[in-house]
Amino acid sequence: MLNVPGAKYVWISGKIVEWENASIHVSSSAFLYGAGVFEGIRAYKSSNGNELNVFQLDGHVKRLFESGKAHRMYPSFTEKEIVEVCVNLLSDHKFKEDSYLRPLIYPGDHLQLLGGVPPGEICVFTFPFLSRNEKVQNGVKLGVSAWRKIPGDALPPRIKTCGNYVNSRLARSQMKTAGFDDALMLTKGGTISEGTGSNLFIVKNGALVTPDVTSDILEGITRNSIIEFAQNDLGLTVQERKVARSELFACDEAFQCGTVAEIMPVNSVDHINIGDGKPGEITRKLQEYFFKIVRGEISKYRHWLTPVYGKK
């Protein structure tokens, strides 16, 4: 039995199931072919310690259903109902600390790769998941993987399919074996795409630059949030465009971002320091503002937060 401290229940298509009894059959197409779609979502304890808020819950659930639609999987639940399930599951666990949610839509058929259109099953589970303080504070070292990012005309990254991440596992495994913390992946055309589970920004002459949506990236919700508050609140210029690999070695700062990465400084790529090899000033400023947002300190972004205990 997989033991995840704090995890007690899983919600599966309308039923609450004990964690140790939450399973699917080995003949499920979701298991055999990686045909499910998923989201990773964070809930954060507020600065005052009295609240737990889910960050960008509506946007994540909307993207989940869009991914399911692309696979023609239509669960018998609405987006609004799944938002409520996520909140209630956190509440049922009585979590008050930083936590993680994982909703999945998966095919309800068995032994079918090219069969008819399967019904869409759906489940949600959660567990405590603290902010990655050490790496967020100290930064990471990355290597550029020999494994290229799967092109969008093969497995579109906009569709958050479970099977897409086999590509990421190969790249990450290669770079971890080589002594790096994680991998960066290139497009087939040789430009920067993204990390194995996060988007990338570089900082050059005070401006943010990030690979655009034609660079085979997942159009990350954290990424889009950063673009919005960086421009509107911090007065930073943001460029979304193709990014050459060589730009990594001439930039002033770099960071990864995503649900798990949050805003994580990149200190080096391929053993070449980014800037002075330490987290940069603009990265620190973005980090500070991001954590104020997710912990409920910035009132104009309260609409990005869904409270678990109480109302907005």
C-alpha positions as CSV (number, residue, x, y, z in Angstrom):
1,M,0.0,0.0,0.0
2,L,1.3,3.4,-0.9
3,N,1.6,5.4,2.2
4,V,1.3,9.2,1.8
5,P,1.3,10.9,5.2
6,G,-1.9,12.9,5.8
7,A,-3.8,11.4,2.8
8,K,-7.0,9.7,4.0
9,Y,-9.6,9.7,1.2
10,V,-9.9,9.8,-2.5
11,W,-13.0,11.1,-4.3
12,I,-13.8,8.8,-7.3
13,S,-16.8,9.7,-9.5
14,G,-19.0,10.8,-6.7
15,K,-17.8,8.4,-4.0
16,I,-15.4,8.9,-1.1
17,V,-13.0,6.0,-0.9
18,E,-10.5,5.2,1.8
19,W,-7.0,6.0,0.6
20,E,-5.8,2.4,0.8
21,N,-8.8,1.1,-1.2
22,A,-8.6,3.7,-4.1
23,S,-7.5,1.6,-7.1
24,I,-8.2,0.9,-10.7
25,H,-7.9,-2.4,-12.5
26,V,-4.6,-3.3,-14.2
27,S,-6.5,-3.7,-17.5
28,S,-7.7,0.0,-17.4
29,S,-6.8,2.0,-20.5
30,A,-5.7,4.8,-18.1
31,F,-3.0,2.5,-16.8
32,L,-2.1,0.7,-20.0
33,Y,-1.8,3.7,-22.3
34,G,-1.4,6.8,-20.0
35,A,-4.6,8.2,-21.5
36,G,-5.8,10.2,-18.6
37,V,-5.5,14.0,-18.1
38,F,-4.7,15.8,-14.9
39,E,-4.0,19.0,-13.0
40,G,-1.6,19.8,-10.1
41,I,-3.1,22.4,-7.8
42,R,-1.7,24.1,-4.7
43,A,-3.5,25.2,-1.5
44,Y,-1.6,27.7,0.7
45,K,-1.9,28.6,4.4
46,S,-2.6,32.3,4.7
47,S,-0.1,34.6,6.4
48,N,-2.4,35.1,9.3
49,G,-2.6,31.3,9.8
50,N,-6.4,31.3,9.9
51,E,-7.1,30.4,6.3
52,L,-6.3,27.8,3.6
53,N,-6.8,29.1,0.1
54,V,-6.5,27.2,-3.2
55,F,-4.5,29.1,-5.9
56,Q,-6.2,29.5,-9.3
57,L,-8.6,26.6,-8.7
58,D,-11.1,27.7,-11.3
59,G,-8.5,28.0,-14.0
60,H,-7.0,24.6,-13.2
61,V,-10.4,22.9,-13.3
62,K,-11.3,24.6,-16.5
63,R,-8.0,23.4,-18.1
64,L,-8.7,19.9,-16.8
65,F,-12.0,19.8,-18.6
66,E,-10.5,21.2,-21.8
67,S,-7.9,18.5,-21.7
68,G,-10.6,15.9,-21.2
69,K,-12.6,17.3,-24.1
70,A,-9.6,16.9,-26.4
71,H,-9.6,13.2,-25.6
72,R,-13.4,13.1,-25.9
73,M,-13.7,12.1,-22.3
74,Y,-16.8,13.7,-20.7
75,P,-17.3,13.0,-17.0
76,S,-20.8,13.2,-15.6
77,F,-19.8,16.2,-13.4
78,T,-19.5,19.9,-14.1
79,E,-16.5,22.1,-13.5
80,K,-18.4,23.8,-10.7
81,E,-19.0,20.5,-9.0
82,I,-15.3,19.5,-9.2
83,V,-14.3,22.9,-7.8
84,E,-16.6,22.1,-4.8
85,V,-15.1,18.5,-4.6
86,C,-11.6,19.9,-4.3
87,V,-12.6,22.4,-1.6
88,N,-14.6,19.7,0.3
89,L,-11.8,17.1,0.1
90,L,-9.4,19.5,1.7
91,S,-12.0,20.4,4.4
92,D,-12.7,16.7,5.0
93,H,-9.0,16.1,5.6
94,K,-9.1,19.1,8.0
95,F,-5.9,20.4,6.3
96,K,-4.7,23.7,7.6
97,E,-1.2,23.6,6.1
98,D,0.1,24.0,2.5
99,S,-1.4,21.1,0.4
100,Y,-1.6,19.6,-3.0
101,L,-4.6,18.5,-5.1
102,R,-4.5,16.1,-8.0
103,P,-7.7,15.8,-10.1
104,L,-7.7,13.3,-13.0
105,I,-10.1,12.5,-15.8
106,Y,-9.4,9.0,-17.2
107,P,-11.1,6.6,-19.7
108,G,-13.5,4.2,-18.1
109,D,-12.8,1.4,-20.6
110,H,-10.4,-1.6,-20.5
111,L,-7.9,-3.0,-22.9
112,Q,-8.8,-0.4,-25.5
113,L,-6.2,1.6,-27.4
114,L,-8.1,2.4,-30.5
115,G,-11.6,1.5,-29.5
116,G,-14.7,3.7,-29.3
117,V,-15.1,6.9,-27.3
118,P,-14.7,5.9,-23.7
119,P,-16.7,7.3,-20.8
120,G,-14.8,9.7,-18.6
121,E,-14.2,8.8,-15.0
122,I,-12.9,11.4,-12.6
123,C,-11.1,11.3,-9.3
124,V,-9.5,13.8,-6.9
125,F,-6.9,13.2,-4.2
126,T,-5.0,15.5,-1.8
127,F,-2.1,15.5,0.7
128,P,0.0,18.0,2.6
129,F,2.7,19.5,0.5
130,L,4.9,22.3,1.9
131,S,6.6,24.9,-0.2
132,R,10.0,23.7,-1.5
133,N,11.9,26.2,0.7
134,E,15.4,24.9,0.2
135,K,15.4,25.0,-3.6
136,V,13.2,28.0,-3.8
137,Q,15.7,29.9,-1.6
138,N,19.0,28.5,-2.9
139,G,18.2,27.8,-6.5
140,V,18.9,24.8,-8.8
141,K,21.4,23.7,-11.4
142,L,20.0,22.4,-14.7
143,G,21.3,20.5,-17.7
144,V,20.0,20.6,-21.3
145,S,18.7,17.2,-22.1
146,A,19.4,15.2,-25.3
147,W,15.8,14.2,-25.2
148,R,13.8,16.8,-27.2
149,K,10.4,18.0,-26.2
150,I,7.6,16.1,-28.0
151,P,6.3,18.5,-30.7
152,G,2.8,19.9,-30.3
153,D,1.6,18.3,-33.5
154,A,2.3,14.9,-32.0
155,L,1.3,15.3,-28.3
156,P,0.1,18.8,-27.7
157,P,1.4,20.2,-24.4
158,R,-1.7,22.4,-24.1
159,I,-3.5,19.1,-23.5
160,K,-2.2,18.0,-20.1
161,T,-2.1,14.3,-20.9
162,C,-0.6,11.8,-18.4
163,G,1.4,10.1,-21.1
164,N,3.1,13.3,-22.2
165,Y,5.2,13.1,-19.0
166,V,7.0,10.0,-20.1
167,N,9.0,12.4,-22.2
168,S,9.8,14.5,-19.1
169,R,10.7,11.4,-17.1
170,L,13.4,10.4,-19.6
171,A,14.9,13.9,-19.7
172,R,14.8,14.3,-15.9
173,S,16.3,10.8,-15.3
174,Q,19.2,11.6,-17.7
175,M,20.0,14.9,-16.1
176,K,19.7,13.6,-12.5
177,T,22.1,10.7,-13.3
178,A,24.5,13.4,-14.7
179,G,24.4,15.2,-11.4
180,F,21.9,18.0,-12.2
181,D,18.8,18.9,-10.3
182,D,16.6,18.8,-13.3
183,A,16.5,19.1,-17.1
184,L,15.7,21.8,-19.7
185,M,14.3,20.5,-22.9
186,L,14.7,21.9,-26.4
187,T,12.1,21.9,-29.3
188,K,12.9,19.9,-32.4
189,G,14.0,23.2,-33.9
190,G,16.6,23.6,-31.2
191,T,15.1,26.5,-29.2
192,I,14.2,26.4,-25.5
193,S,10.9,24.8,-24.7
194,E,10.6,24.2,-20.9
195,G,11.6,22.1,-18.0
196,T,10.3,18.6,-17.2
197,G,7.4,20.1,-15.3
198,S,7.8,23.8,-15.3
199,N,8.1,26.8,-17.5
200,L,11.2,28.9,-17.9
201,F,11.9,32.6,-17.7
202,I,15.2,34.4,-18.2
203,V,16.0,38.0,-17.2
204,K,18.0,40.2,-19.6
205,N,18.6,43.9,-19.0
206,G,15.7,44.1,-16.5
207,A,13.1,42.4,-18.9
208,L,11.5,39.0,-18.6
209,V,11.7,36.7,-21.5
210,T,9.9,33.4,-21.8
211,P,9.3,30.8,-24.6
212,D,6.1,31.5,-26.4
213,V,3.2,29.0,-26.9
214,T,4.6,27.9,-30.2
215,S,7.7,26.5,-28.4
216,D,5.9,23.3,-27.4
217,I,5.2,24.5,-23.8
218,L,2.4,23.9,-21.4
219,E,0.7,27.3,-21.2
220,G,1.2,27.3,-17.4
221,I,-1.3,28.9,-15.0
222,T,1.6,30.0,-12.7
223,R,3.4,31.4,-15.8
224,N,0.4,33.4,-16.9
225,S,-0.1,34.7,-13.3
226,I,3.5,35.9,-13.2
227,I,3.2,37.6,-16.6
228,E,0.2,39.5,-15.3
229,F,1.5,40.8,-12.0
230,A,5.0,41.4,-13.3
231,Q,3.7,43.8,-15.9
232,N,0.8,45.4,-14.0
233,D,2.3,45.6,-10.5
234,L,6.1,45.4,-10.7
235,G,6.5,47.4,-14.0
236,L,8.5,44.7,-15.7
237,T,8.5,44.2,-19.5
238,V,7.7,40.7,-20.6
239,Q,8.5,39.2,-23.9
240,E,6.9,35.9,-25.1
241,R,9.0,34.6,-28.0
242,K,11.4,32.0,-29.3
243,V,14.4,31.7,-27.0
244,A,17.7,30.5,-28.4
245,R,19.7,28.1,-26.3
246,S,22.7,30.5,-26.3
247,E,20.6,33.1,-24.6
248,L,20.8,31.1,-21.4
249,F,24.5,31.8,-21.1
250,A,24.2,35.6,-21.7
251,C,21.2,36.3,-19.5
252,D,21.4,38.0,-16.1
253,E,19.0,35.7,-14.2
254,A,16.7,32.7,-14.8
255,F,14.0,30.9,-13.0
256,Q,11.5,28.1,-13.4
257,C,7.8,28.3,-12.4
258,G,4.9,26.1,-12.0
259,T,2.6,24.5,-9.4
260,V,5.4,22.5,-7.9
261,A,8.3,24.7,-8.8
262,E,6.5,27.9,-7.7
263,I,9.2,30.4,-8.6
264,M,12.5,28.6,-8.4
265,P,15.8,30.3,-9.2
266,V,18.1,28.7,-11.7
267,N,21.8,29.1,-10.8
268,S,23.5,27.4,-13.7
269,V,22.8,25.5,-16.9
270,D,25.3,22.9,-18.2
271,H,27.7,24.0,-15.4
272,I,27.7,27.6,-16.7
273,N,26.6,30.1,-14.1
274,I,23.6,32.3,-14.7
275,G,24.8,35.7,-13.7
276,D,26.9,35.3,-10.6
277,G,25.5,31.8,-9.9
278,K,23.1,33.0,-7.2
279,P,19.3,33.8,-7.2
280,G,18.9,37.3,-8.8
281,E,17.3,40.5,-7.6
282,I,14.3,40.4,-10.0
283,T,13.7,36.7,-9.3
284,R,13.7,37.5,-5.5
285,K,11.2,40.3,-6.1
286,L,8.9,38.1,-8.1
287,Q,9.1,35.3,-5.5
288,E,8.3,37.7,-2.7
289,Y,5.3,39.1,-4.5
290,F,4.1,35.7,-5.6
291,F,4.1,34.4,-2.0
292,K,2.2,37.4,-0.8
293,I,-0.4,36.7,-3.4
294,V,-0.9,33.0,-2.6
295,R,-0.9,33.7,1.2
296,G,-3.7,36.3,0.8
297,E,-1.7,39.5,1.4
298,I,-2.5,41.2,-1.9
299,S,-6.2,42.1,-2.0
300,K,-6.4,42.7,-5.7
301,Y,-5.6,39.1,-6.3
302,R,-8.0,37.6,-3.8
303,H,-10.1,36.4,-6.8
304,W,-7.3,34.0,-7.6
305,L,-7.8,32.3,-4.2
306,T,-10.6,29.9,-3.3
307,P,-11.0,29.6,0.5
308,V,-11.4,26.2,2.0
309,Y,-12.9,27.4,5.3
310,G,-15.3,30.3,4.7
311,K,-16.2,32.5,1.8
312,K,-14.3,34.8,-0.5
